[in-house]
């Protein structure tokens, strides 16, 4: 397929929150997209940056939200990206390239990062992977030995980028100290690519429900893993709470109650994401509805257990207050009894003295 030099070059940027996608776009295009300096996401929608010219070609960069967004669920993020890819696919506007940003400063690639990249890989599909450029960001200039070793690990490990590199994806370094030219160098690596469809864009355009697509299934599977993990955490906290109640360790009870509440909130959030994904399923809808029903029942039991433990904690607090109050009353009674005894002793002492005087007088 011959690339039309008059057609715009479309490049999407993907990656986790805080990897520098918006900063890259601003450097390359002169745009002023909001940039976050924490793990809080500034990009919640798919954003088409203003066009700019490079080597005589019109360049359009697309900013996408990360799957670990602080305000939007992963299911919603996948749906937003999928909707964009479906629309551009239907219009015949295919991507020349996809830049996947990754911080070289990350000492280790945790479970969340691997999950995100797994969804990204399925989103692209085998055709578009040839147009993927994994771009490591936040390098020192010159690069440090630890960063070079980390880059080599990312390339060579089956857990990270080796499988997609074997399917045609490439890796590059984005060293920002070079200014806009550093970003333009990355873009030039993709400009001559033949535009190719993504798997997700094709599947949605063909009418496949989001939950039945490969990235939808992967996301659902990952959500199930998180769900099981949260259930195990809640069960462990329940046992820990019972032990603390038996030991009358009320300070620990309060800490556990707070942790359990947070775990339950995370569980509820995961359930909502899974339910949202399940709502879009096709052939597996009935099985998913049964699964959602079980999740709801599990949640109900967990909430009832949480309410029961909170009642026990409140009762324990009342008992403590009652004990403290009883102790105070007992101490007051003892004090009054002591004062009364002193008064009795003083009274009879004075009587005795008087009698002694009388007897002596007598």
C-alpha positions, 0 to 999 in steps of 0.5 A: 500500500502506497502512503499518500503524502498529502494525507495527515499522519495520525499517531496515538499516544498510550500509556499509564497515567504520569508517563508523559504523554501530554508533555510529549504532545505539547513539546512536539506540537506546541499545544498546551494540553494540561499536564499533571505532575502526580499520579492524578490524571489530567486526561480523561478523554481522547484528545486530538491535539492541534495539527502541525507540520513536520518535513512537509507532512501534517501531523495529528497527535492523539492523547489517550487516558491511561487505564489507571485513571484516578477518576474514570474506571478502566472499563470506561477508558476502554470504551472511550478509546474503543469509540474513537478507534471505531469512528476513525476506522469507519471514516477510513482514518487509520493510525500511522503509529501508536506510541506507548510511553513507559517511564524508564525511572520505574524500578520495577514493572508492577502488576498494574503496569503489566495488566495495562500493557496486556490490555494495550497489546490486545487493543492493537492486535497483530496488524497494528503492533507493527506500527507500535513504538514503545517509547521510554521516557524520563531518561537522564542525559547522559543515561545512567547505568541503572537505566540502561540495565532496565532498558535491556531487561524490558527488551529481553523479558517475556513479562515485559516488551519482548513478545511485542518486539518479536511481532514487529514493535520497536523501542526508542528513547525519548530524552526530553533535554533535546527540546521539540527535536527530540519529540520530532525524532520519535515521530519521524520513526512512524511517519512512513508507516503504512496506516493499519487498523487496530483490532479493537477498532475493527471489532467494534466496527463489525458490531462486536460488543466491547465485552466480547472483544479480546481487550474486553475479555482481558480486562474482565479477567484482570478485574476478576483477579483483583476481585478475588484479591479484595475478597481475600483481603476482606476475609483476612481483615474479618479474622483479624477483627475477631481476634482483636475483639477477643483481645479487647484491643480497641485501638487495633479494632478501629484500624482494622475497621478503617482498612476493611471499609477501604477494602470494601470500597475497592471491591465495590468499584471493581464490581461496578467496572465488571458490571459495566463491562458485562452490560456490553457482552454478547453471547456470554451475557447470561453467564455473566449475569449469573456471575454478577448476581453472585458478586452482588450476593457476596457484596451483601454478605460482606456489608452485613459482616462489616455492619456486624463488626462495626456494631461489636466495635461500638458495643466494645466502646460503650463497654469501655466507657461504662467500665470507665464510668463504673470505675469512677463511681467506685472510686468516688464511693471509696472516697466518700466511704473514706471521708465518712470513716474519717468523720466517724473517727473524728466524731468518736475521737472527740466524744472519747476525749470529752468522756476522758475529760469527764471521767478524769474530771470525775 
